[in-house]
């Protein structure tokens, strides 16, 4: 049996996932659910950034988030199907509160909040994908998780360079 998959506490809280490490038979469905929720949060929050931000750098980053996270969602769904699963459409779950905060913010405060939310969300997503790539039990999903790692790492590097 693979080692337990640990989902980062920040992502678990944001996405409403159980606090215990994921292990055994529940590992793969929980990974697919968490990856979908994470991508949906990134897409939804970034669409808000395109609507609300007047900062060109934030807007460019937001568009890239939409494009990249739509691609990682499609890759995860495709891999899950290859591995014989039937993934359901992702839901925001606990991340809805973070979206609500963004909805209420405006101007420079919106930009700071958006970037401030993106950093821990991406760090948690990185841990999620790295964990499944190392310990997952489905080959296509493991490969998909591994291919998501450099994408998320690139996002983190970009976020670290953005003004807060």
URFEN-V698009 format. One record per residue. RES is the residue in one letter. SS is DSSP state (hx for helix, st for strand, lp for the rest). D_FIRST is the distance of its C-alpha to the first C-alpha in Angstrom with 1 decimal. Layout:
BEGIN
res=RES ss=SS d_first=D_FIRST
res=RES ss=SS d_first=D_FIRST
END
This chain:
BEGIN
res=X ss=lp d_first=0.0
res=X ss=lp d_first=3.8
res=X ss=lp d_first=6.6
res=X ss=lp d_first=8.9
res=X ss=st d_first=11.4
res=X ss=lp d_first=14.8
res=X ss=lp d_first=17.7
res=X ss=lp d_first=20.9
res=X ss=hx d_first=23.1
res=X ss=hx d_first=26.1
res=X ss=hx d_first=24.3
res=X ss=hx d_first=22.8
res=X ss=hx d_first=26.4
res=X ss=hx d_first=28.0
res=X ss=hx d_first=25.9
res=X ss=lp d_first=25.5
res=X ss=lp d_first=21.7
res=X ss=lp d_first=20.3
res=X ss=lp d_first=20.4
res=X ss=lp d_first=17.1
res=X ss=lp d_first=14.1
res=X ss=st d_first=12.1
res=X ss=lp d_first=8.5
res=X ss=lp d_first=6.6
res=X ss=lp d_first=9.2
res=X ss=hx d_first=11.9
res=X ss=hx d_first=10.6
res=X ss=hx d_first=12.4
res=X ss=hx d_first=15.5
res=X ss=hx d_first=16.1
res=X ss=hx d_first=15.9
res=X ss=hx d_first=18.4
res=X ss=hx d_first=20.5
res=X ss=hx d_first=20.7
res=X ss=hx d_first=21.5
res=X ss=hx d_first=24.1
res=X ss=hx d_first=25.7
res=X ss=hx d_first=25.8
res=X ss=hx d_first=27.6
res=X ss=hx d_first=29.9
res=X ss=hx d_first=30.9
res=X ss=hx d_first=31.8
res=X ss=hx d_first=33.7
res=X ss=hx d_first=35.6
res=X ss=hx d_first=36.5
res=X ss=hx d_first=37.6
res=X ss=hx d_first=39.8
res=X ss=hx d_first=41.4
res=X ss=hx d_first=42.0
res=X ss=hx d_first=43.8
res=X ss=hx d_first=46.0
res=X ss=hx d_first=46.7
res=X ss=lp d_first=46.6
res=X ss=lp d_first=49.7
res=X ss=lp d_first=48.1
res=X ss=hx d_first=47.7
res=X ss=hx d_first=44.8
res=X ss=hx d_first=42.9
res=X ss=hx d_first=43.7
res=X ss=hx d_first=42.6
res=X ss=hx d_first=39.3
res=X ss=hx d_first=38.9
res=X ss=hx d_first=39.6
res=X ss=hx d_first=37.1
res=X ss=hx d_first=34.4
res=X ss=hx d_first=35.3
res=X ss=hx d_first=35.2
res=X ss=hx d_first=32.0
res=X ss=hx d_first=30.0
res=X ss=hx d_first=31.3
res=X ss=hx d_first=30.0
res=X ss=hx d_first=26.5
res=X ss=hx d_first=26.4
res=X ss=hx d_first=27.5
res=X ss=hx d_first=24.9
res=X ss=hx d_first=22.0
res=X ss=hx d_first=23.5
res=X ss=hx d_first=24.0
res=X ss=hx d_first=20.5
res=X ss=hx d_first=19.1
res=X ss=hx d_first=21.6
res=X ss=hx d_first=20.7
res=X ss=lp d_first=17.1
res=X ss=lp d_first=18.7
res=X ss=lp d_first=18.9
res=X ss=lp d_first=22.2
res=X ss=lp d_first=22.4
res=X ss=lp d_first=25.2
res=X ss=lp d_first=27.8
res=X ss=lp d_first=26.9
res=X ss=lp d_first=28.8
res=X ss=lp d_first=30.0
res=X ss=hx d_first=29.0
res=X ss=hx d_first=29.7
res=X ss=hx d_first=30.8
res=X ss=hx d_first=34.0
res=X ss=hx d_first=35.5
res=X ss=hx d_first=35.3
res=X ss=hx d_first=36.9
res=X ss=hx d_first=39.6
res=X ss=hx d_first=40.4
res=X ss=hx d_first=40.9
res=X ss=hx d_first=43.1
res=X ss=hx d_first=45.3
res=X ss=lp d_first=45.7
res=X ss=lp d_first=48.2
res=X ss=hx d_first=49.7
res=X ss=hx d_first=48.5
res=X ss=hx d_first=46.6
res=X ss=hx d_first=44.5
res=X ss=hx d_first=43.7
res=X ss=hx d_first=42.7
res=X ss=hx d_first=40.5
res=X ss=hx d_first=38.9
res=X ss=hx d_first=38.1
res=X ss=hx d_first=37.1
res=X ss=hx d_first=34.5
res=X ss=hx d_first=33.2
res=X ss=hx d_first=32.3
res=X ss=hx d_first=29.7
res=X ss=hx d_first=28.5
res=X ss=hx d_first=27.8
res=X ss=hx d_first=26.3
res=X ss=hx d_first=23.8
res=X ss=hx d_first=23.2
res=X ss=hx d_first=22.7
res=X ss=hx d_first=20.0
res=X ss=hx d_first=18.3
res=X ss=hx d_first=18.4
res=X ss=hx d_first=17.6
res=X ss=hx d_first=14.5
res=X ss=hx d_first=13.3
res=X ss=hx d_first=14.6
res=X ss=hx d_first=12.6
res=X ss=hx d_first=9.2
res=X ss=lp d_first=9.6
res=X ss=lp d_first=8.2
res=X ss=lp d_first=11.8
res=X ss=hx d_first=14.1
res=X ss=hx d_first=17.3
res=X ss=hx d_first=16.3
res=X ss=hx d_first=14.8
res=X ss=hx d_first=18.2
res=X ss=hx d_first=20.1
res=X ss=hx d_first=18.6
res=X ss=hx d_first=19.5
res=X ss=hx d_first=22.9
res=X ss=hx d_first=23.5
res=X ss=hx d_first=23.1
res=X ss=hx d_first=26.5
res=X ss=hx d_first=28.2
res=X ss=hx d_first=27.2
res=X ss=hx d_first=28.2
res=X ss=hx d_first=31.5
res=X ss=hx d_first=32.1
res=X ss=hx d_first=31.5
res=X ss=hx d_first=34.0
res=X ss=hx d_first=36.5
res=X ss=hx d_first=36.2
res=X ss=hx d_first=36.8
res=X ss=hx d_first=40.1
res=X ss=lp d_first=41.3
res=X ss=lp d_first=44.0
res=X ss=lp d_first=43.0
END
